[in-house]
Amino acid sequence: MDEAQRMTIAKAYVDASNDHDVERIATMLSKDVAYRSSGVGSHDGAETILAMNRKFFADFPDVHRETRDWRHVDTTGVEFEFTITLGGQSHQGVERIFVGDHGEITRVEVERKTETITKRRETIMAKMTGARFLADFLERSGVTHVFWVPAVLMQMLREMETSNRISRILAHSEKAAVYMADGYARASGRPGVCFAQKIGAANLAAALKDPYLANTPLIAMTGGALPRFENRHVYQQLDDGAMFVPVTKTQAHVAELQALPEAMRQAFRDATTGTPGPAYVEIAGHFADVEFEEGDLDVLIEERFGQIPAFRPVADSDAIDAAITLLAAAERPVIVAGGGVRSSGAGDVLIALAERLGIPVATAMNAKDTIPGNHPLNI
């Protein structure tokens, strides 16, 4: 399957979508196709996506996308920009379609360009509490489970119980909450989310050593000092932020409600880009009291940062050639696979390379699952 063939298949998929031809779309999707959209969230499986398309076409019978600037991305993807009109409003965005080796569509990503949406900004903003914002933001970011210790962000937990499907897992201790979030992130490829009240911050920080060293994408939240209590020796009013510096990539303090949306978006960016790792968000108040405040908040989602790898850039061709030259000249080559193979989702590529060249593979502790333990080349 070459680039030209993938481009043809991607364009045929868009044509079928513009024609509202669900049956033709069905023939093009892989059974376990993944759909990720900043507008409608995450969906997995062909049947789910086809049902979503049927409803969408029924709700918007005249919808049509204008496309432009088609280009290849990664090794299996095709990307293009589009303009779509819904309910009298025009929106622009970028769509990426990934095509498997047998011509099946394996993944579709839709990222709306919020800066070019023609809606007036005041119509996008909505008055809500910090708790409602957090519940909506986490769900739309693809989070399915959160792990916590009482008594923090209780109003957010109530919002989750009544308005979305996020599972709320009560932990015995702050360390247990971190370890469960760590396991969730490693198993799902999505950022794990854990939180505790301010007096438990030290316990939460102590448990972050493992996910930090394992490069696990994780969002850790605690309550924090309120500005009005600064320098007054109020109970438990210590600076906890310094404890998180050695065990998180970034640290943010949210002292007021309006700072919450950007702090959360940045935490997800930090946790999933570059070398993944934990990001810390401290929300003012013993129990993250900012969640009770109400204001005009914008639940904007950058879906790319709800999973790893957030980006898979193509390696420099000269570096690839140099590596091939070294492997070809080596008498007894060995591949040592580290955590980067895991976080970049390159396990299948690793196995294919090892099998093609007959090279044994040794793995670091954080890459044990990138090649089956019983594979003949796994040493």
C-alpha positions in Angstrom: 0.0 0.0 0.0 1.8 3.2 -1.2 1.1 6.8 -0.5 -0.9 7.3 -3.7 -3.2 4.4 -2.9 -3.8 5.7 0.6 -4.6 9.1 -0.8 -7.2 7.6 -3.2 -8.8 5.7 -0.4 -9.0 8.7 1.9 -10.6 10.8 -0.8 -13.1 8.0 -1.5 -14.0 8.0 2.2 -14.7 11.7 2.1 -16.7 11.4 -1.0 -18.9 8.7 0.6 -19.3 11.0 3.6 -20.4 13.9 1.5 -22.8 11.7 -0.3 -24.2 10.5 3.0 -23.6 6.9 1.8 -23.3 5.0 5.1 -23.2 1.6 3.3 -20.2 2.6 1.3 -18.5 4.0 4.4 -19.1 0.6 6.1 -17.1 -1.2 3.4 -14.1 1.0 4.1 -13.8 0.9 7.9 -11.8 -1.6 9.8 -13.8 -3.5 12.5 -11.9 -1.7 15.4 -11.5 1.7 13.7 -11.0 4.6 16.1 -12.7 8.0 15.7 -11.4 11.0 17.6 -13.0 14.4 17.3 -12.7 17.7 19.2 -16.4 18.2 18.5 -18.1 14.9 19.3 -15.5 13.1 21.4 -14.0 9.6 21.0 -15.7 6.6 19.5 -14.3 3.1 18.8 -15.6 0.3 16.5 -17.1 0.4 13.1 -20.7 -0.2 14.3 -20.5 2.7 16.7 -19.1 5.1 14.1 -21.7 4.0 11.5 -24.5 4.6 14.0 -23.1 8.1 14.7 -22.9 8.8 11.0 -26.5 7.8 10.4 -27.7 10.1 13.2 -25.5 13.0 12.0 -26.7 12.7 8.4 -30.3 12.5 9.6 -29.9 15.7 11.8 -28.0 17.6 9.0 -29.3 16.3 5.7 -27.7 19.2 3.7 -24.2 19.1 5.3 -21.2 19.1 3.0 -17.5 19.5 3.5 -15.3 21.5 1.2 -11.7 20.2 1.3 -8.3 21.5 0.4 -4.6 21.1 1.0 -4.4 17.3 0.9 -1.1 15.9 2.1 0.5 12.8 3.6 1.3 12.5 7.3 3.2 9.9 9.3 3.6 6.7 7.3 -0.1 5.7 6.9 -2.0 8.9 7.2 -3.6 11.5 4.9 -4.4 15.0 6.1 -6.5 17.8 4.7 -8.2 21.0 5.7 -12.0 21.4 5.5 -14.8 23.9 5.9 -18.2 22.6 7.0 -21.5 24.5 7.6 -23.8 23.4 10.4 -26.9 25.2 11.6 -25.9 28.3 9.6 -22.4 28.5 11.1 -19.2 27.7 9.2 -16.4 25.9 10.8 -12.9 25.1 9.7 -10.7 22.3 10.8 -8.2 19.5 9.9 -9.0 15.9 9.4 -6.6 13.0 9.3 -7.4 9.6 7.9 -5.2 6.6 8.5 -5.2 3.6 6.1 -4.0 0.1 7.0 -1.9 -2.1 4.8 -4.9 -3.8 3.4 -6.7 -0.6 2.4 -9.0 -0.4 5.5 -9.4 2.8 7.4 -8.0 2.3 10.9 -8.3 5.8 12.4 -10.0 9.1 11.8 -9.0 12.3 13.7 -10.9 15.5 13.4 -9.5 18.7 14.9 -11.6 21.8 14.7 -9.7 25.1 14.4 -11.4 27.1 17.1 -9.7 30.3 16.1 -11.4 30.3 12.7 -14.9 29.3 13.8 -17.3 32.1 12.7 -19.5 31.9 15.8 -19.1 34.9 18.1 -17.0 34.0 21.1 -19.8 35.0 23.6 -22.0 32.2 22.1 -19.2 29.7 22.8 -18.7 30.7 26.4 -21.1 29.3 29.0 -21.6 30.2 32.6 -20.7 27.2 34.7 -19.0 26.3 38.0 -15.4 25.1 38.1 -16.8 21.7 39.0 -18.9 21.5 35.9 -16.0 22.7 33.8 -13.7 20.0 35.1 -16.3 17.2 34.7 -17.0 18.3 31.1 -13.4 18.9 30.2 -12.2 15.5 31.5 -15.0 13.6 29.7 -14.4 15.4 26.4 -10.7 14.7 26.8 -11.4 11.0 26.7 -10.9 10.3 30.4 -13.0 7.3 31.5 -11.8 6.8 35.1 -10.5 9.1 37.9 -8.8 8.0 41.1 -9.1 10.0 44.3 -9.0 10.3 48.1 -11.6 12.3 50.0 -12.3 15.1 50.4 -11.4 17.1 47.4 -13.3 18.2 44.2 -16.4 16.7 45.7 -18.7 18.9 43.6 -16.9 17.8 40.4 -17.5 14.2 41.4 -21.2 15.0 41.9 -21.3 16.5 38.4 -19.7 13.4 37.0 -22.3 11.2 38.7 -25.2 13.1 37.2 -23.9 14.3 33.9 -21.3 12.0 32.4 -20.0 8.4 32.4 -16.6 8.9 34.1 -16.0 6.2 36.7 -14.9 7.5 40.0 -12.6 5.1 41.8 -12.2 5.8 45.6 -8.7 4.8 46.8 -7.6 3.8 50.2 -4.7 6.3 50.2 -3.1 8.9 48.0 -0.4 6.6 46.9 -2.9 4.0 45.9 -4.7 6.6 43.8 -1.5 7.5 42.0 -0.6 3.8 41.4 -4.1 3.1 39.9 -3.9 6.2 37.7 -0.4 5.1 36.6 -1.7 1.6 35.6 -4.7 3.1 33.9 -2.5 5.3 31.8 -0.1 2.5 30.8 -3.0 0.2 29.9 -5.1 2.7 28.0 -2.6 5.1 26.5 -4.6 8.0 27.9 -3.5 10.3 30.8 -4.4 9.0 34.2 -6.1 11.4 36.6 -5.7 11.4 40.3 -6.4 13.9 43.1 -6.3 14.5 46.8 -7.0 17.3 49.2 -4.2 19.7 50.2 -3.2 17.8 53.4 -2.5 14.7 51.3 -0.3 16.4 48.8 2.9 15.0 50.3 1.6 11.5 50.0 0.5 12.1 46.4 4.0 13.5 45.5 5.8 10.5 47.1 3.9 8.1 44.8 4.7 10.0 41.6 8.3 8.7 41.5 7.3 5.6 39.6 5.1 7.3 36.9 7.7 10.0 36.5 10.6 7.6 35.9 8.3 5.4 33.7 7.3 8.4 31.6 3.6 7.8 32.3 1.2 10.6 31.2 -0.6 11.5 34.4 -2.5 14.5 35.8 -2.2 15.0 39.5 -4.4 17.5 41.3 -4.6 18.7 44.9 -6.0 21.6 46.8 -3.8 24.5 47.5 -3.2 27.6 49.6 -5.8 30.4 49.3 -4.3 33.8 48.7 -6.1 35.4 51.6 -4.4 33.1 54.0 -0.8 33.7 52.8 1.7 34.4 55.5 -0.9 34.0 58.3 0.3 30.5 59.5 -3.2 29.0 58.8 -3.5 25.3 59.4 -1.8 23.2 56.7 -1.0 26.3 54.6 2.4 25.2 53.4 3.9 25.5 49.9 3.4 22.0 48.5 4.5 22.9 45.0 8.2 22.4 45.7 7.6 18.7 46.5 6.2 18.1 43.0 9.1 19.6 41.1 11.4 16.5 41.1 8.5 14.1 40.1 6.4 16.0 37.5 7.2 17.7 34.2 5.3 20.9 35.1 3.5 22.5 38.0 0.6 25.0 37.8 -1.2 26.9 40.6 -4.8 27.9 39.9 -5.7 30.8 42.3 -8.8 31.9 40.4 -11.5 30.3 38.3 -10.6 32.0 35.0 -7.2 30.4 35.1 -8.6 26.8 35.3 -9.3 26.1 31.6 -5.8 27.0 30.4 -4.1 25.2 33.3 -6.0 22.0 32.5 -5.3 22.2 28.7 -1.7 22.9 29.4 -1.4 20.0 31.8 -2.7 17.6 29.2 -0.3 19.0 26.6 2.6 18.7 29.0 1.7 15.1 30.1 1.4 13.7 26.5 4.0 15.6 24.4 7.8 15.2 24.1 8.7 12.6 26.7 5.4 11.9 28.5 5.1 12.3 32.2 3.1 13.6 35.1 1.8 17.2 35.3 0.7 18.8 38.5 -2.2 21.2 39.0 -2.8 22.8 42.4 -6.2 24.3 42.8 -6.6 26.9 45.5 -8.4 25.8 48.7 -8.1 22.8 51.0 -10.7 21.1 49.0 -9.9 22.9 45.7 -12.5 25.5 46.6 -12.2 27.2 43.1 -14.6 24.4 41.9 -17.5 26.1 43.6 -17.0 29.5 41.9 -19.1 30.3 38.8 -18.0 32.2 35.7 -18.0 32.2 31.9 -15.8 29.3 30.9 -14.9 27.8 27.5 -14.6 24.0 27.4 -12.2 23.8 24.5 -10.6 20.4 23.9 -7.4 19.7 22.0 -8.1 16.0 21.4 -4.6 15.2 20.2 -3.4 15.7 23.8 -5.8 13.2 25.3 -3.6 10.2 24.4 -0.1 9.2 23.6 1.6 9.5 21.3 0.2 13.0 20.8 2.6 13.4 17.8 4.4 10.8 15.7 6.9 12.8 13.6 8.6 11.1 10.8 12.3 10.5 11.5 15.0 12.4 9.6 15.7 10.4 6.4 19.5 10.8 6.9 19.3 9.4 10.4 17.3 6.4 9.1 19.9 5.8 6.4 22.7 6.0 8.9 21.0 3.5 11.2 20.5 1.1 8.3 24.2 1.4 7.4 25.2 0.6 10.9 22.9 -2.4 11.1 24.0 -3.8 7.8 27.7 -3.5 8.8 27.2 -5.0 12.3 28.3 -8.6 12.8 26.1 -9.4 15.9 23.6 -6.5 16.1 21.1 -6.3 19.1 18.1 -4.0 19.4 17.7 -2.5 22.9 14.1 -1.2 23.0 13.3 1.4 25.6 10.2 3.2 26.9 10.1 5.4 23.8 9.0 2.5 21.7 6.0 2.0 24.1 5.0 5.6 24.4 5.2 6.2 20.6 3.1 3.1 19.9 5.9 1.6 17.8 5.8 -2.0 19.1 4.5 -3.5 15.8 7.2 -1.6 13.9 9.9 -2.9 16.3 8.7 -6.5 15.8 8.6 -6.0 12.0 12.2 -4.6 11.9 13.5 -7.4 14.1 11.9 -10.1 12.0 12.9 -8.5 8.8 16.6 -8.3 9.8 16.7 -11.3 12.2 18.0 -9.2 15.1 17.3 -10.2 18.7 15.6 -7.6 20.9 16.3 -6.8 24.5 13.9 -4.5 26.3 14.1 -2.0 29.2 11.8 -2.5 32.1 9.4 0.1 30.6 9.1 -1.7 27.3 8.5 -5.3 28.3 5.1 -5.3 26.4 6.5 -4.0 23.1 7.3 -7.5 22.0 5.7 -10.8 23.2 7.7 -12.6 25.9 7.6 -15.8 23.9 8.8 -14.2 20.6 11.8 -16.1 19.4 13.8 -12.9 19.0 13.0 -11.6 22.5 16.0 -12.1 24.7 
